[in-house]
Amino acid sequence: MKLGKELRPWLGRRKPDIDIGVKEERAFAWQCTHCAGEISVPLRERLHELETYPRGDFTTEEKKEAERFYGMGQWSRAPSGGGIHFEKIKCPRCSTPYLFSYGVDEPSNSFLVLTVEGIIEIGEDGPNRVAGSD
């Protein structure tokens, strides 16, 4: 797995994208870098399916590579302060894969908030980018 262009880099704290109290579905969308198609990820379901980590067809080595990229250790937290989750999302038009990362935090008992932390294109060519390098 080659991690390429960051479409949404990890920064400091961001405003949460959805919380457990929201009744309607919300999605996080971006434009595919290859075909310009829209990629939309429903967020509400991710607050209810936290046991499935990571999502997607990750090999053990790919999971380790993503963890290295984000500088994750055993007790790491997302920039938003919550637990880190990531998954592979493919463009519905051209199947270009992306690493979609989000944090889920529990600021009070049973109140969950989800913050989209990062989106990175996954490619087959070029060297692996190492976190902190340009």
Buried (B, 14 or more C-beta within 10 A) or exposed (E): BEBBBBBBEBEEEBEBBBBBEBEEEEEBEBEBBEBEEEBEBEBBEBBEEEEEEBBBEBEEEBBEBBBEBBEBEEEEEBBBBBBBBBBBBBBEEEEBBBBBBBBBBEEEEEEBBBBBBBBBBBBEEEEEBEEEEE
